[in-house]
Amino acid sequence: MSTLEKKRFNQWTLLAAATGYSAVYCKKVVNGDRSQTSKGGRVIMDKYQEFLKLINA
């Protein structure tokens, strides 16, 4: 019988896949190095908040 193991996902890779922006840009926006109020920054922060809700649920 095989065992299923949880896959560890890089949060920046998931955020990049969900938003269409690069993982590096997503990381910089969330960490505050780039603007969170720009068009892309708002999209990234919205998705990030959704991910946090899923993780903490």
Jmol script that loads the backbone (N, CA, C; Angstrom):
load data "model"
ATOM      1  N   MET A   1       0.836  -1.160   0.000  1.00  0.00           N
ATOM      2  CA  MET A   1       0.000   0.000   0.000  1.00  0.00           C
ATOM      3  C   MET A   1       0.895   1.242   0.000  1.00  0.00           C
ATOM      4  N   SER A   2       0.569   2.169  -0.850  1.00  0.00           N
ATOM      5  CA  SER A   2       1.364   3.391  -0.901  1.00  0.00           C
ATOM      6  C   SER A   2       0.784   4.425   0.057  1.00  0.00           C
ATOM      7  N   THR A   3       1.643   5.241   0.567  1.00  0.00           N
ATOM      8  CA  THR A   3       1.185   6.297   1.465  1.00  0.00           C
ATOM      9  C   THR A   3       1.209   7.611   0.714  1.00  0.00           C
ATOM     10  N   LEU A   4       0.216   8.406   0.978  1.00  0.00           N
ATOM     11  CA  LEU A   4       0.155   9.723   0.360  1.00  0.00           C
ATOM     12  C   LEU A   4       0.780  10.731   1.305  1.00  0.00           C
ATOM     13  N   GLU A   5       1.696  11.480   0.790  1.00  0.00           N
ATOM     14  CA  GLU A   5       2.338  12.496   1.596  1.00  0.00           C
ATOM     15  C   GLU A   5       1.872  13.859   1.122  1.00  0.00           C
ATOM     16  N   LYS A   6       1.777  14.769   2.057  1.00  0.00           N
ATOM     17  CA  LYS A   6       1.418  16.128   1.683  1.00  0.00           C
ATOM     18  C   LYS A   6       2.562  16.734   0.882  1.00  0.00           C
ATOM     19  N   LYS A   7       2.199  17.413  -0.174  1.00  0.00           N
ATOM     20  CA  LYS A   7       3.215  18.129  -0.933  1.00  0.00           C
ATOM     21  C   LYS A   7       3.436  19.483  -0.286  1.00  0.00           C
ATOM     22  N   ARG A   8       4.667  19.860  -0.236  1.00  0.00           N
ATOM     23  CA  ARG A   8       4.981  21.196   0.254  1.00  0.00           C
ATOM     24  C   ARG A   8       5.043  22.127  -0.937  1.00  0.00           C
ATOM     25  N   PHE A   9       4.270  23.170  -0.886  1.00  0.00           N
ATOM     26  CA  PHE A   9       4.243  24.133  -1.972  1.00  0.00           C
ATOM     27  C   PHE A   9       4.890  25.428  -1.519  1.00  0.00           C
ATOM     28  N   ASN A  10       5.616  26.016  -2.396  1.00  0.00           N
ATOM     29  CA  ASN A  10       6.191  27.317  -2.135  1.00  0.00           C
ATOM     30  C   ASN A  10       5.072  28.341  -2.290  1.00  0.00           C
ATOM     31  N   GLN A  11       4.823  29.126  -1.255  1.00  0.00           N
ATOM     32  CA  GLN A  11       3.717  30.072  -1.304  1.00  0.00           C
ATOM     33  C   GLN A  11       3.882  31.101  -2.416  1.00  0.00           C
ATOM     34  N   TRP A  12       5.112  31.442  -2.752  1.00  0.00           N
ATOM     35  CA  TRP A  12       5.320  32.440  -3.808  1.00  0.00           C
ATOM     36  C   TRP A  12       4.995  31.840  -5.166  1.00  0.00           C
ATOM     37  N   THR A  13       5.289  30.565  -5.359  1.00  0.00           N
ATOM     38  CA  THR A  13       4.964  29.889  -6.612  1.00  0.00           C
ATOM     39  C   THR A  13       3.455  29.784  -6.774  1.00  0.00           C
ATOM     40  N   LEU A  14       2.757  29.442  -5.703  1.00  0.00           N
ATOM     41  CA  LEU A  14       1.296  29.372  -5.754  1.00  0.00           C
ATOM     42  C   LEU A  14       0.691  30.736  -6.035  1.00  0.00           C
ATOM     43  N   LEU A  15       1.208  31.752  -5.383  1.00  0.00           N
ATOM     44  CA  LEU A  15       0.701  33.108  -5.579  1.00  0.00           C
ATOM     45  C   LEU A  15       0.961  33.574  -7.004  1.00  0.00           C
ATOM     46  N   ALA A  16       2.124  33.236  -7.535  1.00  0.00           N
ATOM     47  CA  ALA A  16       2.451  33.599  -8.912  1.00  0.00           C
ATOM     48  C   ALA A  16       1.523  32.894  -9.895  1.00  0.00           C
ATOM     49  N   ALA A  17       1.235  31.635  -9.652  1.00  0.00           N
ATOM     50  CA  ALA A  17       0.340  30.885 -10.537  1.00  0.00           C
ATOM     51  C   ALA A  17      -1.077  31.438 -10.481  1.00  0.00           C
ATOM     52  N   ALA A  18      -1.505  31.890  -9.318  1.00  0.00           N
ATOM     53  CA  ALA A  18      -2.869  32.392  -9.154  1.00  0.00           C
ATOM     54  C   ALA A  18      -3.048  33.794  -9.726  1.00  0.00           C
ATOM     55  N   THR A  19      -1.975  34.584  -9.748  1.00  0.00           N
ATOM     56  CA  THR A  19      -2.101  35.979 -10.169  1.00  0.00           C
ATOM     57  C   THR A  19      -1.542  36.257 -11.554  1.00  0.00           C
ATOM     58  N   GLY A  20      -0.615  35.436 -12.002  1.00  0.00           N
ATOM     59  CA  GLY A  20       0.010  35.682 -13.293  1.00  0.00           C
ATOM     60  C   GLY A  20       1.255  36.553 -13.211  1.00  0.00           C
ATOM     61  N   TYR A  21       1.616  36.973 -12.017  1.00  0.00           N
ATOM     62  CA  TYR A  21       2.831  37.758 -11.816  1.00  0.00           C
ATOM     63  C   TYR A  21       3.955  36.823 -11.370  1.00  0.00           C
ATOM     64  N   SER A  22       5.192  37.290 -11.472  1.00  0.00           N
ATOM     65  CA  SER A  22       6.318  36.427 -11.115  1.00  0.00           C
ATOM     66  C   SER A  22       6.368  36.194  -9.607  1.00  0.00           C
ATOM     67  N   ALA A  23       6.967  35.076  -9.229  1.00  0.00           N
ATOM     68  CA  ALA A  23       7.081  34.720  -7.814  1.00  0.00           C
ATOM     69  C   ALA A  23       7.928  35.741  -7.061  1.00  0.00           C
ATOM     70  N   VAL A  24       8.955  36.262  -7.705  1.00  0.00           N
ATOM     71  CA  VAL A  24       9.824  37.255  -7.064  1.00  0.00           C
ATOM     72  C   VAL A  24       9.044  38.540  -6.802  1.00  0.00           C
ATOM     73  N   TYR A  25       8.244  38.968  -7.787  1.00  0.00           N
ATOM     74  CA  TYR A  25       7.434  40.176  -7.621  1.00  0.00           C
ATOM     75  C   TYR A  25       6.403  39.976  -6.510  1.00  0.00           C
ATOM     76  N   CYS A  26       5.770  38.814  -6.470  1.00  0.00           N
ATOM     77  CA  CYS A  26       4.793  38.516  -5.418  1.00  0.00           C
ATOM     78  C   CYS A  26       5.440  38.601  -4.041  1.00  0.00           C
ATOM     79  N   LYS A  27       6.620  38.026  -3.919  1.00  0.00           N
ATOM     80  CA  LYS A  27       7.325  38.046  -2.634  1.00  0.00           C
ATOM     81  C   LYS A  27       7.654  39.477  -2.219  1.00  0.00           C
ATOM     82  N   LYS A  28       8.116  40.292  -3.165  1.00  0.00           N
ATOM     83  CA  LYS A  28       8.465  41.675  -2.850  1.00  0.00           C
ATOM     84  C   LYS A  28       7.242  42.490  -2.451  1.00  0.00           C
ATOM     85  N   VAL A  29       6.110  42.258  -3.115  1.00  0.00           N
ATOM     86  CA  VAL A  29       4.885  42.987  -2.771  1.00  0.00           C
ATOM     87  C   VAL A  29       4.430  42.620  -1.367  1.00  0.00           C
ATOM     88  N   VAL A  30       4.386  41.334  -1.060  1.00  0.00           N
ATOM     89  CA  VAL A  30       3.918  40.891   0.255  1.00  0.00           C
ATOM     90  C   VAL A  30       4.867  41.358   1.357  1.00  0.00           C
ATOM     91  N   ASN A  31       6.161  41.359   1.092  1.00  0.00           N
ATOM     92  CA  ASN A  31       7.144  41.792   2.091  1.00  0.00           C
ATOM     93  C   ASN A  31       7.243  43.305   2.209  1.00  0.00           C
ATOM     94  N   GLY A  32       6.604  44.048   1.302  1.00  0.00           N
ATOM     95  CA  GLY A  32       6.597  45.502   1.386  1.00  0.00           C
ATOM     96  C   GLY A  32       7.697  46.190   0.609  1.00  0.00           C
ATOM     97  N   ASP A  33       8.470  45.451  -0.169  1.00  0.00           N
ATOM     98  CA  ASP A  33       9.529  46.063  -0.963  1.00  0.00           C
ATOM     99  C   ASP A  33       8.984  46.751  -2.212  1.00  0.00           C
ATOM    100  N   ARG A  34       7.807  46.330  -2.661  1.00  0.00           N
ATOM    101  CA  ARG A  34       7.135  46.943  -3.808  1.00  0.00           C
ATOM    102  C   ARG A  34       5.762  47.432  -3.356  1.00  0.00           C
ATOM    103  N   SER A  35       5.158  48.297  -4.160  1.00  0.00           N
ATOM    104  CA  SER A  35       3.887  48.918  -3.799  1.00  0.00           C
ATOM    105  C   SER A  35       2.747  47.902  -3.712  1.00  0.00           C
ATOM    106  N   GLN A  36       2.012  47.963  -2.619  1.00  0.00           N
ATOM    107  CA  GLN A  36       0.847  47.100  -2.442  1.00  0.00           C
ATOM    108  C   GLN A  36      -0.424  47.775  -2.936  1.00  0.00           C
ATOM    109  N   THR A  37      -0.326  49.038  -3.340  1.00  0.00           N
ATOM    110  CA  THR A  37      -1.504  49.769  -3.796  1.00  0.00           C
ATOM    111  C   THR A  37      -1.569  49.891  -5.311  1.00  0.00           C
ATOM    112  N   SER A  38      -0.556  49.408  -6.005  1.00  0.00           N
ATOM    113  CA  SER A  38      -0.590  49.421  -7.468  1.00  0.00           C
ATOM    114  C   SER A  38      -1.584  48.375  -7.957  1.00  0.00           C
ATOM    115  N   LYS A  39      -1.857  48.391  -9.251  1.00  0.00           N
ATOM    116  CA  LYS A  39      -2.819  47.439  -9.822  1.00  0.00           C
ATOM    117  C   LYS A  39      -2.406  45.998  -9.519  1.00  0.00           C
ATOM    118  N   GLY A  40      -1.171  45.653  -9.830  1.00  0.00           N
ATOM    119  CA  GLY A  40      -0.676  44.304  -9.577  1.00  0.00           C
ATOM    120  C   GLY A  40      -0.565  44.002  -8.099  1.00  0.00           C
ATOM    121  N   GLY A  41      -0.155  44.994  -7.329  1.00  0.00           N
ATOM    122  CA  GLY A  41      -0.020  44.816  -5.890  1.00  0.00           C
ATOM    123  C   GLY A  41      -1.344  44.494  -5.221  1.00  0.00           C
ATOM    124  N   ARG A  42      -2.408  45.157  -5.669  1.00  0.00           N
ATOM    125  CA  ARG A  42      -3.739  44.888  -5.103  1.00  0.00           C
ATOM    126  C   ARG A  42      -4.199  43.476  -5.430  1.00  0.00           C
ATOM    127  N   VAL A  43      -3.947  43.032  -6.677  1.00  0.00           N
ATOM    128  CA  VAL A  43      -4.330  41.672  -7.081  1.00  0.00           C
ATOM    129  C   VAL A  43      -3.584  40.652  -6.228  1.00  0.00           C
ATOM    130  N   ILE A  44      -2.292  40.861  -6.056  1.00  0.00           N
ATOM    131  CA  ILE A  44      -1.465  39.942  -5.271  1.00  0.00           C
ATOM    132  C   ILE A  44      -1.919  39.906  -3.816  1.00  0.00           C
ATOM    133  N   MET A  45      -2.165  41.067  -3.226  1.00  0.00           N
ATOM    134  CA  MET A  45      -2.578  41.107  -1.826  1.00  0.00           C
ATOM    135  C   MET A  45      -3.957  40.483  -1.623  1.00  0.00           C
ATOM    136  N   ASP A  46      -4.868  40.665  -2.586  1.00  0.00           N
ATOM    137  CA  ASP A  46      -6.191  40.030  -2.491  1.00  0.00           C
ATOM    138  C   ASP A  46      -6.063  38.513  -2.485  1.00  0.00           C
ATOM    139  N   LYS A  47      -5.256  37.973  -3.405  1.00  0.00           N
ATOM    140  CA  LYS A  47      -5.055  36.520  -3.463  1.00  0.00           C
ATOM    141  C   LYS A  47      -4.332  36.020  -2.220  1.00  0.00           C
ATOM    142  N   TYR A  48      -3.382  36.802  -1.734  1.00  0.00           N
ATOM    143  CA  TYR A  48      -2.642  36.415  -0.537  1.00  0.00           C
ATOM    144  C   TYR A  48      -3.585  36.309   0.660  1.00  0.00           C
ATOM    145  N   GLN A  49      -4.502  37.262   0.790  1.00  0.00           N
ATOM    146  CA  GLN A  49      -5.482  37.218   1.877  1.00  0.00           C
ATOM    147  C   GLN A  49      -6.387  35.999   1.748  1.00  0.00           C
ATOM    148  N   GLU A  50      -6.761  35.635   0.513  1.00  0.00           N
ATOM    149  CA  GLU A  50      -7.565  34.429   0.292  1.00  0.00           C
ATOM    150  C   GLU A  50      -6.798  33.179   0.736  1.00  0.00           C
ATOM    151  N   PHE A  51      -5.510  33.115   0.386  1.00  0.00           N
ATOM    152  CA  PHE A  51      -4.686  31.977   0.790  1.00  0.00           C
ATOM    153  C   PHE A  51      -4.586  31.883   2.310  1.00  0.00           C
ATOM    154  N   LEU A  52      -4.424  33.020   2.973  1.00  0.00           N
ATOM    155  CA  LEU A  52      -4.333  33.013   4.433  1.00  0.00           C
ATOM    156  C   LEU A  52      -5.623  32.504   5.063  1.00  0.00           C
ATOM    157  N   LYS A  53      -6.761  32.887   4.493  1.00  0.00           N
ATOM    158  CA  LYS A  53      -8.046  32.402   5.013  1.00  0.00           C
ATOM    159  C   LYS A  53      -8.148  30.889   4.863  1.00  0.00           C
ATOM    160  N   LEU A  54      -7.694  30.360   3.727  1.00  0.00           N
ATOM    161  CA  LEU A  54      -7.749  28.915   3.502  1.00  0.00           C
ATOM    162  C   LEU A  54      -6.827  28.160   4.454  1.00  0.00           C
ATOM    163  N   ILE A  55      -5.661  28.711   4.679  1.00  0.00           N
ATOM    164  CA  ILE A  55      -4.683  28.056   5.549  1.00  0.00           C
ATOM    165  C   ILE A  55      -5.156  28.064   6.996  1.00  0.00           C
ATOM    166  N   ASN A  56      -5.734  29.167   7.427  1.00  0.00           N
ATOM    167  CA  ASN A  56      -6.152  29.307   8.826  1.00  0.00           C
ATOM    168  C   ASN A  56      -7.526  28.720   9.106  1.00  0.00           C
ATOM    169  N   ALA A  57      -8.217  28.271   8.070  1.00  0.00           N
ATOM    170  CA  ALA A  57      -9.581  27.746   8.273  1.00  0.00           C
ATOM    171  C   ALA A  57      -9.585  26.381   8.897  1.00  0.00           C
TER     172      ALA A  57
END
end "model"
wireframe off; spacefill off
backbone 0.3
color backbone group
